[in-house]
Amino acid sequence: MRAGILITGTEVLSGIISDRNGPWLSERLREHGIDTAEIVIVGDRREDMLNALRFMSDHDLVVTSGGLGPTADDKTAEVVADFSGRPLELDEALEGRIWKILERLRSRWRNLDEDAIRDSNRKQALVPDGATVLEPVGTAPGLVVPPGAEGGPIVLVLPGPPRELQPMWEHALGTPLMIELLGRAGTYEQRIMRLFGIPESEIARSLREIEADGIPIEQLEITTCLRRGEIEIATVFEPPAARVYDQFEAAIRERHADTLFSEDGSTVDDQVIGLLAGRTVAVAESCTGGLMSARLTERAGSSEYMLGGAVGYLDVIVFHHPADSIGAFAVVGMGAVFAGIVRAPMTSVLIIFEMTGGYGLVLPLMIANMSAFALARHWRHTPVYEALLAQDGIYLPHGSGPVDPPDNEPLPAIPVDEVH
């Protein structure tokens, strides 16, 4: 079973707004056993929209996004009605429900012309004959439009804003037309492996070798993608090809054991956050613009482990924190020297997050240099950067840092057994 996705909006076509709905809808369709044949983006031009629908007319389903607002350039409902051969009719009950939503919003703008608002309201309540209405999440209703008299696809009409489209998609799945369609759909499995440290060309060579070894990978739909420094191998297949996928996975594991870090689709970020369970972390960043903090906090629940951080563009960054304020303190840089202090009374602490082939405890920033420094009891009251300079016999002027050492002797190096 195949589907097409039609994204409408000149603002999307021109690149002013990035399309987030097409990929999201494609993934949801795959989960329900429907193969997405294409995602087409068109502007708010009637003929372009109609031609796109005709292009996808041999599919089982077309999902549209956008063009359901109250303005003149919102044409999706009327274009879909023409495509399906179903005249538009005013749904007075729907008009009333939309007006109640608009009345609540209208209280914020008391000087608006009520007649103009009602005209716009009426436009959004025009429904193709025989279509099922999906209740508005914002102000725009969605539609499930049956095929016309001459056949064609079911057309699922959804609004453009993702915050409205995504919950409305869930409601659409419960409509009779969609239930019947999904009941005829097949099943697709998707598996993802992730590797780090090799180019895509190496994976391409492995695929050729695996096929030459007699594994029928033509039964699998394999896609490779470089994302955030990781090579992602995404494979889609039907259940009868599960044994072929197992052979393929084993072949990749054998050839790339030192760079394969995920066989279940989990990213470096997922694995790091899993390892942080029961721990806390703060970050000091330079030359990253806060990228590490953003990646650590871009998911719900990050406050359980992320205490905070600071971003600077200095070669040396020094932070002082009270006792027990931080469970872990990561210092990250790109070719520069950084240092941090954790649990001030316990200054003999080594904090290291090192990128290794096995990925141990890795903070998810793909940068060239990840380093940290150990503090010993000798430096209990000494800022880290000054202690490091003192190791090389360099002392800052009095008053800017620690008291000058007796006889101007450099501080001793840290004995290995002092590092905990």
Secondary structure, DSSP 8 states (H G I E B T S, - for coil): -EEEEEEE-HHHHTTSS---HHHHHHHHHHHTT-EEEEEEEE-S-HHHHHHHHHHTTTSSEEEEES--SSSTT--HHHHHHHHHT--EEE-HHHHHHHHHHHHHHHTT-TTS-HHHHHHHHHHHTEEETT-EEE--SSS--EEEE--BTTB--EEEEE-SSHHHHHHHHHHHTTSHHHHHHHHT----EEEEEEEESS-HHHHHHHHHHHHHTT--GGGSEEEEEEETTEEEEEEEE-GGGHHHHHHHHHHHHHH-TTTEEESSS--HHHHHHHHTTT--EEEEEESSTTHHHHHHHSSTTGGGTEEEEEEE--S-------TTS-S-EEEEBSSS------STT-----------TT-TT--S---SB-------GGGTTS-HHHHHHHHTT----TTSSS---GGG-------GGG--
